[in-house]
Amino acid sequence: MTRLVDLLARRAAATAELRGISDAAGDADLNAEQRQRFDTLRTELDTMEAAISHRAEADDRERRAAGTPLGGGSADDGREVRVRVAGADVRVPDGFDGEILVTQAGDRVPLLEHRHRLTSFVERRPEHRASPLSLGGLIRGLAFGPRTEPERRAMAEAAVGTGGALVPQVLAAEVIDAMRARSVMVRGGARTFPMDAQTVRFARLLSLPVGGWRAENAPIVESEPSLDAPTLTAHSWAVLTKISRELAEDAANLDATLRGAFAASAALAIDRAALFGAGTGNEPLGIYNTPGIQTITMGTNGGALAAWNAILDAVASLEAADAGDVTAMVAAPRTARTVAGFADTTGQPLATPPRLANVPLLTTTSVPTNLVAGTSSNTSPIILGDFREVIIGVRTQLTITLLTERYADTGQLAFVTWWRGDVLVQRPAALARITGIKP
């Protein structure tokens, strides 16, 4: 079946040839050869017009037709939709409704939103389903040797060496999911990209292309989008945890406690990096310091936030940039308290403007309250916009290093949990910051 683009190209070529015959003849009548070719081209053009109309209608019906969702089920030809996660090709879980990227190598990689779980993409082997390993069990196995069958299997998989133990994939995915669940950035809409390599290049849109209406045979307006190619690079982050030997041996809730501690610490680190990372040393570049984001200032020396005006100004700047929906606002707890206390001159609470009625105000201590604005050194920002344009790259491997000798004289065990990831703002203009907010 001939494509619409090919039909249009043939029509353009035939039209150009007709114009050339007419120009060659000038004011004189066409000779016999010219007349025959002219009539042939006119007949071809009439036929092509009908074919173009038919092909355009067929393409429109095809675009409007219901598609087959990517959701783990089999396609009509019986093939499963599979993606690459944690170095393996795995089946897309049933009901997955997120975006799937296709890399230059042809690999499909899912972009996980807040409602998705990384563990859904990690295939458990049958022997792991009945008695899964806990994080506490892994720590006990590293410290005292494996005592249960799950711990023995984990030690075999963990590739224990001088650099530490590689956490089994299923357990690592569970810990990363706990970390994602606590992250304000993820709750605000940032999407997670499972990195299968140390670096991954993305195309980033800096400005939209501009088209133009045109007459038949008229030149097409030339306009190109502004693009660059930033790279997700897996930066290293680590946290050291100390526990007593007695606690490691006897605590019934060791697994929940350790998971909670790691998840909370890692989530704060991710939020801090994604929001305010400087992009120097080994720290990712965060939204606040990304060139090209919208900025609303409270004045040279900062100012108090007394009403919705500054926030609505930030939303207006996003709309002027044709950004997507505002998915969230992120602020320090101090600023959120100020917003919750907005009141009119009679002390009555100010209603939330309709434009912001469905936009959550999320809080995190990762937002500083000591930024300098002119003569003020106690200001804090609000960051808002379409957080779906923020990609958090996650290496799906976790490593635990047990420090057996360092705290032996106090009867303590210490271990370091290593994780790697990065942050990328895909479209800076879709995010805004309000700076200089004083208490």
For each residue, the residues with C-beta under 8 A, 3 or more apart:
1:
2: 6 7 51 55
3: 6 7 55
4: 7 8 52 55 56 59
5: 8 9
6: 2 3 9 10
7: 2 3 4 10 11 48 51 52 55
8: 4 5 11 12 52
9: 5 6 12 13
10: 6 7 13 14 48
11: 7 8 14 15 45 48 49 52
12: 8 9 15 16
13: 9 10 16 17
14: 10 11 17 18 41 44 45 48
15: 11 12 18 19 45 217
16: 12 13 19 20
17: 13 14 20 21 37 41
18: 14 15 21 22 38 41 42 45
19: 15 16 22 23 217
20: 16 17 23 24
21: 17 18 24 25 30 34 37 38 41
22: 18 19 25 38
23: 19 20 26
24: 20 21 34
25: 21 22 28 29 30 31 34
26: 23
27:
28: 25
29: 25
30: 21 25 34 35 38
31: 25 34 35
32: 35 36
33: 36 37
34: 21 24 25 30 31 37 38
35: 30 31 32 38 39
36: 32 33 39 40
37: 17 21 33 34 40 41
38: 18 21 22 30 34 35 41 42
39: 35 36 42 43
40: 36 37 43 44
41: 14 17 18 21 37 38 44 45
42: 18 38 39 45 46
43: 39 40 46 47
44: 14 40 41 47 48
45: 11 14 15 18 41 42 48 49
46: 42 43 49 50
47: 43 44 50 51
48: 7 10 11 14 44 45 51 52
49: 11 45 46 52 53
50: 46 47 53 54
51: 2 7 47 48 54 55
52: 4 7 8 11 48 49 55 56
53: 49 50 56 57
54: 50 51 57 58
55: 2 3 4 7 51 52 58 59
56: 4 52 53 59 60
57: 53 54 60 61
58: 54 55 61 62
59: 4 55 56 62 63
60: 56 57 63 64
61: 57 58 64 65
62: 58 59 65
63: 59 60
64: 60 61
65: 61 62
66:
67:
68: 75 76
69: 97
70: 81 92 96 100
71: 81 92 93 94 95 96 97
72: 80 81 91 92 93 94 95 96
73: 94
74: 78 79 80
75: 68 78 79 80 81
76: 68
77:
78: 74 75
79: 74 75
80: 72 74 75 91 92
81: 70 71 72 75 91 92 100 108
82: 89 90 91 92 108
83: 89 90 92 100 107 108 109 110 121
84: 87 88 89 90 107 108 109 196
85: 88 90 109 110 118 121 122 194 196 396
86: 90 121 122 169 172 173 194 196 396 397
87: 84 196 396
88: 84 85 123
89: 82 83 84
90: 82 83 84 85 86 121 122 123
91: 72 80 81 82 123
92: 70 71 72 80 81 82 83 96 100 110 121
93: 71 72 96 120 121
94: 71 72 73
95: 71 72
96: 70 71 72 92 93 110 116 120
97: 69 71
98: 110 111 112 113 116 191
99: 110 111 191
100: 70 81 83 92 108 109 110 111
101: 108 109 110 111 193
102: 106 107 108 109
103: 106 107 108 109 200
104:
105:
106: 102 103
107: 83 84 102 103 196
108: 81 82 83 84 100 101 102 103
109: 83 84 85 100 101 102 103 193 194 196
110: 83 85 92 96 98 99 100 101 116 121 194
111: 98 99 100 101 191 192 193 391
112: 98 116 117 118 180 191 192 193 194
113: 98 116 189 191 192 388
114: 180 181 186 187 189
115:
116: 96 98 110 112 113 120 192
117: 112 120 173 177
118: 85 112 121 122 173 176 177 180 192 194 394 396
119: 122 170 173 174 177
120: 93 96 116 117
121: 83 85 86 90 92 93 110 118 173 194
122: 85 86 90 118 119 169 170 173 396
123: 88 90 91
124: 128 129 132 170
125: 128 129
126: 129
127: 130 153
128: 124 125 131 132 133 150 153 170
129: 124 125 126 132
130: 127
131: 128 148 149 150
132: 124 128 129 150 170 171
133: 128 137 138 150 151 153 154 168 170 171
134: 137 138 171 254 255
135: 138 139 167 171 175 255 258 259 262
136: 139 140 248 251 254 255 257 258
137: 133 134 140 141 148 150 151 154 255
138: 133 134 135 141 142 151 154 158 165 167 168 171 400
139: 135 136 142 143 248 254 258 400 402 413 415
140: 136 137 143 144 147 151 248 249 254
141: 137 138 144 145 146 147 151 152 154 155
142: 138 139 155 158 160 165 400 402 415
143: 139 140 245 248 402 404 413
144: 140 141 147 248 249
145: 141
146: 141 151 152 154 155
147: 140 141 144 151
148: 131 137 151 152
149: 131 152 153
150: 128 131 132 133 137 153 154
151: 133 137 138 140 141 146 147 148 154 155
152: 141 146 148 149 155 156
153: 127 128 133 149 150 156 157
154: 133 137 138 141 146 150 151 157 158 168 171
155: 141 142 146 151 152 158 160 165
156: 152 153
157: 153 154 166 168
158: 138 142 154 155 165 166 167 168
159: 165 166
160: 142 155 164 165
161: 164 165
162:
163: 399 401
164: 160 161 399 400 401 402 416 418
165: 138 142 155 158 159 160 161 399 400 401 402
166: 157 158 159 397 398 399
167: 135 138 158 171 172 175 397 398 399 400
168: 133 138 154 157 158 171 172
169: 86 122 172 173 396
170: 119 122 124 128 132 133 173 174
171: 132 133 134 135 138 154 167 168 174 175
172: 86 167 168 169 175 176 396 397 398
173: 86 117 118 119 121 122 169 170 176 177 396
174: 119 170 171 177 178 259
175: 135 167 171 172 178 179 259 262 263 398
176: 118 172 173 179 180 394 396 398 419
177: 117 118 119 173 174 180 181
178: 174 175 181 182 259 260 262 263
179: 175 176 182 183 262 263 266 267 270
180: 112 114 118 176 177 183 186 192 267
181: 114 177 178 186 263
182: 178 179 263 264 267
183: 179 180 186 187 190 267 270 271 392
184: 187 188 267 271 330 362 363 364 366
185: 188 190 270 271 274 275 330 387 390 392
186: 114 180 181 183 189 190 192 392
187: 114 183 184 328 360 362
188: 184 185 327 328 330 360 362 387
189: 113 114 186 327 328 386 387 388 390
190: 183 185 186 274 387 388 390 391 392
191: 98 99 111 112 113 388 390 391 392
192: 111 112 113 116 118 180 186 391 392 393 394
193: 101 109 111 112 200 232 391 392 393 394
194: 85 86 109 110 112 118 121 394 396
195: 198 200 232 234 393 394 395 396 421 422
196: 84 85 86 87 107 109 200
197: 200
198: 195 233 234 395
199: 231 232 233 234
200: 103 193 195 196 197 231 232 393
201: 229 230 231 232
202: 229 230 231 232 391 424 426
203: 227 228 229
204: 227 228 229 230 424 425 426 427
205: 208 225 226 227 426 427
206: 225 226 227 228 292 427 428 429
207: 225 226 429
208: 205 225 322
209: 223 224 225
210: 221 223
211: 221 223
212: 220 221 223
213:
214: 218 219 220 221
215: 218
216:
217: 15 19
218: 214 215
219: 214
220: 212 214
221: 210 211 212 214
222:
223: 209 210 211 212
224: 209
225: 205 206 207 208 209
226: 205 206 207
227: 203 204 205 206
228: 203 204 206
229: 201 202 203 204
230: 201 202 204 424
231: 199 200 201 202
232: 193 195 199 200 201 202 391 393 422 424
233: 198 199 422
234: 195 198 199 393 395 420 421 422
235: 282 283 284 420 421 422
236: 282 418 419 420
237: 266 269 418 419 420 421
238: 416 417 418 419
239: 262 265 266 269 416 417
240: 403 414 415 416
241: 258 261 262 414 415 416 417
242: 407 412 413 414
243: 247 248 254 412 413 414
244: 247 248 411 412 413
245: 143 248 249 411 412 413
246: 249 250 411
247: 243 244 250 251 254
248: 136 139 140 143 144 243 244 245 251 254 413
249: 140 144 245 246
250: 246 247
251: 136 247 248 254 257
252:
253: 256 257
254: 134 136 139 140 243 247 248 251 257 258
255: 134 135 136 137 258 259
256: 253 259 260
257: 136 251 253 254 260 261
258: 135 136 139 241 254 255 261 262
259: 135 174 175 178 255 256 262 263
260: 178 256 257 263 264
261: 241 257 258 264 265
262: 135 175 178 179 239 241 258 259 265 266 417
263: 175 178 179 181 182 259 260 266 267
264: 182 260 261 267 268
265: 239 261 262 268 269
266: 179 237 239 262 263 269 270 419
267: 179 180 182 183 184 263 264 270 271
268: 264 265 271 272 364 365 366
269: 237 239 265 266 272 273
270: 179 183 185 266 267 273 274 392 421 423
271: 183 184 185 267 268 274 275 364 366
272: 268 269 275 276 277 286 366
273: 269 270 276 277 283 284 286 423
274: 185 190 270 271 277 284 286 287 390 392 423
275: 185 271 272 286 287 288 330 364 366 367 383
276: 272 273 286 287 288 289 366 367 368
277: 272 273 274 283 284 285 286 289 423
278: 281 283 285 286 289
279: 283 284 285 286 289
280: 283
281: 278
282: 235 236
283: 235 273 277 278 279 280
284: 235 273 274 277 279 421 422 423
285: 277 278 279 289 290 423 425
286: 272 273 274 275 276 277 278 279 289 290 423
287: 274 275 276 290 293 383 390 425 431 433
288: 275 276 293 381 383 433
289: 276 277 278 279 285 286
290: 285 286 287 293 425 428 431
291: 428
292: 206 428 429
293: 287 288 290 385 425 428 429 431 432 433
294: 314 317 318 321 385 429 431 432 433
295: 432 433 435
296: 310 313 314 317 432 433 434 435
297: 300 373 434 435 436
298: 302 303 304 305 310 373 379 434 435 436 437 438
299: 302 303 373 374 436
300: 297 373 374
301: 373 374 375 376 436
302: 298 299 373 374 376 379 435 436 437 438
303: 298 299 436 437 438
304: 298 338 437 438 439
305: 298 310 335 338 339 434 437
306: 342
307: 342 350
308: 311 312 342 350 352 353 356
309: 312 313
310: 296 298 305 313 314 434 437
311: 308 314 315 329 339 356 382 384 434
312: 308 309 315 316 353 355 356
313: 296 309 310 316 317
314: 294 296 310 311 317 318 382 384 432 433 434
315: 311 312 318 319 326 355 356 384 432
316: 312 313 319 320
317: 294 296 313 314 320 321 432
318: 294 314 315 321 323 326 384 385 386 429 430 431 432
319: 315 316 322 323
320: 316 317
321: 294 317 318 429 430
322: 208 319 429
323: 318 319 326 385 386 427 429 430 431
324: 327 386 388 389 430
325: 386
326: 315 318 323 329 356 359 384 385 386
327: 188 189 324 359 385 386 387 388
328: 187 188 189 359 360 361 362 384 387
329: 311 326 356 359 360 361 362 382 383 384
330: 184 185 188 275 361 362 363 364 367 382 383 384
331: 335 336 339 361 362 363 367 380 381 382 383
332: 335 336 363 364 365 367 368 369 380
333: 336 337 363 365
334: 337 338 369 380 439
335: 305 331 332 338 339 367 380 382 437
336: 331 332 333 339 340 361 363
337: 333 334 340 341
338: 304 305 334 335 341 342 437 439
339: 305 311 331 335 336 342 361
340: 336 337
341: 337 338 349
342: 306 307 308 338 339 349 350
343: 346 347 348 349 350
344: 347 348 350
345:
346: 343
347: 343 344
348: 343 344
349: 341 342 343
350: 307 308 342 343 344
351:
352: 308 356 357
353: 308 312 356 357
354: 357
355: 312 315
356: 308 311 312 315 326 329 352 353 359
357: 352 353 354
358:
359: 326 327 328 329 356 384
360: 187 188 328 329
361: 328 329 330 331 336 339
362: 184 187 188 328 329 330 331
363: 184 330 331 332 333 336 367
364: 184 268 271 275 330 332 367
365: 268 332 333
366: 184 268 271 272 275 276
367: 275 276 330 331 332 335 363 364 380 381 383
368: 276 332 371 380
369: 332 334 378 379 380 439
370: 377 378 379
371: 368 377 379 380 381 435 436
372: 376 377 379
373: 297 298 299 300 301 302 376 379 435 436
374: 299 300 301 302 436
375: 301
376: 301 302 372 373 379 436 438
377: 370 371 372
378: 369 370 438 439
379: 298 302 369 370 371 372 373 376 435 436 437 438
380: 331 332 334 335 367 368 369 371 437 439
381: 288 331 367 371 433 434 435 436 437
382: 311 314 329 330 331 335 433 434 437
383: 275 287 288 329 330 331 367 431 432 433 434
384: 311 314 315 318 326 328 329 330 359 431 432 433 434
385: 293 294 318 323 326 327 389 430 431 432
386: 189 318 323 324 325 326 327 389 427 430 431
387: 185 188 189 190 327 328 390 431
388: 113 189 190 191 324 327
389: 324 385 386 425 426 427 430 431
390: 185 189 190 191 274 287 387 423 424 425 426 431
391: 111 190 191 192 193 202 232 423 424 425 426
392: 183 185 186 190 191 192 193 270 274 421 422 423
393: 192 193 195 200 232 234 421 422 423 424
394: 118 176 192 193 194 195 421
395: 195 198 234 419 420 421
396: 85 86 87 118 122 169 172 173 176 194 195
397: 86 166 167 172 420
398: 166 167 172 175 176 417 418 419
399: 163 164 165 166 167 417 418
400: 138 139 142 164 165 167 415 416 417 418
401: 163 164 165 415 416 418
402: 139 142 143 164 165 413 414 415
403: 240 406 407 413 414 415 416
404: 143 408 413
405: 408
406: 403 414
407: 242 403 410 411 412 413 414
408: 404 405 411 412
409:
410: 407
411: 244 245 246 407 408
412: 242 243 244 245 407 408
413: 139 143 242 243 244 245 248 402 403 404 407
414: 240 241 242 243 402 403 406 407
415: 139 142 240 241 400 401 402 403
416: 164 238 239 240 241 400 401 403
417: 238 239 241 262 398 399 400
418: 164 236 237 238 398 399 400 401
419: 176 236 237 238 266 395 398
420: 234 235 236 237 395 397
421: 195 234 235 237 270 284 392 393 394 395
422: 195 232 233 234 235 284 392 393
423: 270 273 274 277 284 285 286 390 391 392 393
424: 202 204 230 232 390 391 393
425: 204 285 287 290 293 389 390 391 428 431
426: 202 204 205 389 390 391 430
427: 204 205 206 323 386 389 430 431
428: 206 290 291 292 293 425 431
429: 206 207 292 293 294 318 321 322 323
430: 318 321 323 324 385 386 389 426 427
431: 287 290 293 294 318 323 383 384 385 386 387 389 390 425 427 428
432: 293 294 295 296 314 315 317 318 383 384 385
433: 287 288 293 294 295 296 314 381 382 383 384
434: 296 297 298 305 310 311 314 381 382 383 384 437
435: 295 296 297 298 302 371 373 379 381
436: 297 298 299 301 302 303 371 373 374 376 379 381
437: 298 302 303 304 305 310 335 338 379 380 381 382 434
438: 298 302 303 304 376 378 379
439: 304 334 338 369 378 380
